[in-house]
Amino acid sequence: MTLSELKILVQERGQISLKELSLHFGSDESAIEAMMDRWIQKGLVKKVEPTKAQCSGCAFCGDDARFHYEWIGPRVVKFVNK
């Protein structure tokens, strides 16, 4: 897992929980947090504390979801050649 791989995944999803990142990359949450701090410092990602008002109640994140990351940098548009 590289910083670029983390960035691409958050960028593609728009927002993603720390738990999801950990499962996707098979890495420890503390290692991912440390790497994501770099993108936060660059102003491309923000850490969002979920509140009950933001929660849709789908139970996807589970009770242990402390926060999620949200992409706030420029969007990348992918073009498909036909």
PyMOL commands that set and color helices and strands:
alter all, ss='L'
color gray80, all
select helices_A, chain A and resi 3-13+18-25+29-41
alter helices_A, ss='H'
color red, helices_A
select strands_A, chain A and resi 15-17+45-48+68-71
alter strands_A, ss='S'
color yellow, strands_A
deselect
rebuild
show_as cartoon
